[in-house]
């Protein structure tokens, strides 16, 4: 009798456990659909630079003997900024000028001799050619002396100086950066997959490590027609307002806004069940939906502790929220991480603490 009673108790307990597990409605966590701003944007990174600026280097290889300007100083077009060692060039110019003077004097003597029929006329023609060549050589030597003076190509402020007296500089070197501190712009790189969606005038949200948490904006002012075939990116220039706190040379992250919905319906990503990706990877398989297009999905809505499957269209997706374009209203309760076995129109049990 005792064994029979124990067996009956165990069977009853097992039946109760099975009923609790399989007979009770499934337990779900819910969250409320909220209303907020949804932004669809294209990401890019770039650097701050002046709109008007120039990089200045030497025209020849030589040793730097004098620096005439400092950073922050304003210069005018043609103003000397540095001098190079031109002693050898001056010697060559002096020698060329001496040869030119000798050629001119020899031409004068030859003309006198030809006029007196002492020498042939062919000697005069040769002397004229020699004089012209010597004068051209001397003129070129004098012009080359100006290559040893580094001059400002335009009016502006010396933004940076990378020139020290005594160092040997060559033509690829950049000794000075000259430009206007305002206006500024950002030259950013955008992936070739996204460049077709960029338009002039679009707003860009900016972030820089130097100003954490500070909202900064710009707008698309120029799109380079030809992309970089190696990096597979296009150059986009973003204009900045005059009161921007950004400084020349800073690295900036930019999100170029393609679409902004200020009253969008937003849900946590865990509430949305996306359709499975196509397995067929053959060339004839349909391509994936391009960025910016809507996608169909479904989620589960809870009304009076009853689950209802709802077909929806999703828009912008981010790690923290998803935009629901159609099929859901703000304030409705959605199931997070829907468990297996949910059935449309069947009751569910709610978590004691609803998820935010």
Secondary structure, DSSP 8 states (H G I E B T S, - for coil): -HHHHHHHHHHHHHHHHHIIIIIS--EEEEEE-EEEEEEEEEEEEEEEEESSEEEE--SS-EEEEEE---TT-EE-TT-EEEEE--HHHHHHHHHHHHHHHHHHHHHHHHHHHHHTTSS-HHHHHHHHHHHHHHHHHHHHHHHHHGGGEEE-SSSEEEEEE---TT-EE-TT---EEEE-SSSEEEEEEEETTTGGG--TT-EEEEE-GGGTT--EEEEEEEE-SS-BTTTTEEEEEEEE-TT----TT-EEEEEEEEEEEEEEEEE-GGG-EE-------STTS-----TT--EEEEEEEEETTEEEEEEEEEEEE-SS-EEEEES--TT-EEEES--TT--TT-B-EE-SS---
